[in-house]
């Protein structure tokens, strides 16, 4: 079942979550995801820390998530003119875990992503 965001979600996020859930065989060397991201994505995550110019690194790192996640279930999403917040459960090989993502946008592209989750639990559940 595909991840379903509210009708208020920007198309950029609908495309982002479709890609995250589509499986590694569909990831096709980042071609679909790269246009959704700003040239200098400001990323913060539990394992990576804060990376102010992370577009290329994020594209490589997210491949591990895409390869392991089996399903994404949106719990709640909130959208405003300059940003969005999404709370979801991802089904991993070792069971479900919860993530929260906070986005800002610039020109319809993701300018920053602040990702909250338990890094050790992610590894324990089979994340890579």
C-alpha positions as CSV (number, residue, x, y, z in Angstrom):
1,X,0.0,0.0,0.0
2,X,1.5,3.3,-1.0
3,X,2.2,6.0,1.5
4,X,-0.7,8.4,1.5
5,X,-0.2,12.1,2.5
6,X,-3.0,14.5,3.0
7,X,-4.4,16.5,0.1
8,X,-2.6,19.6,1.4
9,X,0.8,18.0,0.7
10,X,3.0,19.5,-2.0
11,X,3.5,17.3,-5.1
12,X,7.2,17.3,-4.2
13,X,6.5,15.3,-1.0
14,X,4.1,13.0,-2.7
15,X,6.8,12.1,-5.2
16,X,9.4,11.9,-2.5
17,X,7.5,9.3,-0.5
18,X,6.5,7.4,-3.6
19,X,10.3,7.0,-4.4
20,X,11.1,6.0,-0.8
21,X,8.6,3.2,-0.9
22,X,9.2,2.1,-4.5
23,X,12.1,-0.3,-3.8
24,X,15.7,-0.3,-4.7
25,X,15.1,-1.7,-8.2
26,X,13.1,1.4,-9.1
27,X,15.5,3.9,-7.5
28,X,17.5,4.0,-10.8
29,X,20.6,5.7,-9.8
30,X,18.9,8.7,-8.2
31,X,17.4,10.1,-11.4
32,X,13.8,10.5,-10.0
33,X,14.8,11.8,-6.5
34,X,17.6,14.3,-7.5
35,X,15.2,16.9,-9.1
36,X,13.1,17.0,-5.9
37,X,16.2,18.2,-3.9
38,X,17.8,21.5,-3.8
39,X,21.4,21.7,-5.1
40,X,22.7,22.3,-1.5
41,X,20.3,20.2,0.7
42,X,20.8,21.1,4.3
43,X,20.3,17.7,6.0
44,X,20.3,16.6,9.7
45,X,19.8,13.0,10.7
46,X,20.5,10.8,13.7
47,X,23.4,8.9,12.1
48,X,24.8,11.5,9.7
49,X,24.6,14.5,12.0
50,X,24.2,17.9,10.4
51,X,25.4,18.2,6.8
52,X,24.9,21.7,5.3
53,X,25.6,20.7,1.6
54,X,24.4,17.1,1.5
55,X,22.5,16.5,-1.8
56,X,25.0,14.0,-3.1
57,X,25.5,12.3,0.2
58,X,21.8,12.1,0.9
59,X,21.1,10.5,-2.5
60,X,23.6,7.8,-1.7
61,X,22.5,7.3,1.9
62,X,18.8,7.1,1.2
63,X,19.5,4.1,-1.1
64,X,20.0,2.0,2.1
65,X,16.7,3.1,3.5
66,X,14.9,2.4,0.1
67,X,16.5,-1.0,0.0
68,X,15.3,-2.1,3.4
69,X,11.9,-0.4,3.9
70,X,8.9,-2.6,3.0
71,X,6.1,-0.1,3.6
72,X,5.5,3.5,4.8
73,X,2.4,4.4,6.7
74,X,1.8,8.1,7.2
75,X,0.6,8.8,10.8
76,X,0.2,12.6,10.4
77,X,1.4,15.3,8.1
78,X,1.2,19.1,8.3
79,X,1.9,21.6,5.5
80,X,2.4,25.3,5.4
81,X,3.6,27.8,2.7
82,X,7.3,27.2,3.4
83,X,7.5,23.7,5.0
84,X,6.0,20.4,6.0
85,X,6.2,17.9,8.8
86,X,5.5,14.2,8.3
87,X,5.3,11.5,11.0
88,X,5.3,8.0,9.7
89,X,6.0,4.3,10.5
90,X,8.3,2.4,8.2
91,X,8.1,-1.4,8.1
92,X,11.7,-2.6,8.3
93,X,13.1,-6.1,8.1
94,X,13.2,-6.2,11.9
95,X,9.8,-4.6,12.4
96,X,8.2,-1.2,12.4
97,X,9.8,2.0,13.6
98,X,8.7,5.6,13.6
99,X,10.3,8.6,11.8
100,X,9.6,12.3,11.8
101,X,10.7,14.5,8.9
102,X,10.7,18.3,8.8
103,X,11.1,19.9,5.4
104,X,11.6,23.4,4.1
105,X,11.1,24.2,0.4
106,X,12.7,26.7,-2.1
107,X,11.3,26.9,-5.6
108,X,9.3,23.7,-5.2
109,X,12.4,21.7,-4.2
110,X,13.4,20.3,-0.7
111,X,15.9,22.9,0.7
112,X,16.3,21.3,4.1
113,X,15.4,18.0,5.8
114,X,15.6,17.4,9.5
115,X,15.0,13.7,10.1
116,X,14.3,12.4,13.6
117,X,14.6,8.7,14.6
118,X,16.6,6.4,16.8
119,X,19.8,5.6,15.0
120,X,20.6,2.5,17.1
121,X,17.1,1.1,16.7
122,X,17.3,1.7,12.9
123,X,20.4,-0.4,12.7
124,X,18.9,-3.0,15.0
125,X,15.8,-3.3,12.7
126,X,18.0,-3.9,9.6
127,X,18.5,-0.3,8.3
128,X,21.6,0.5,6.4
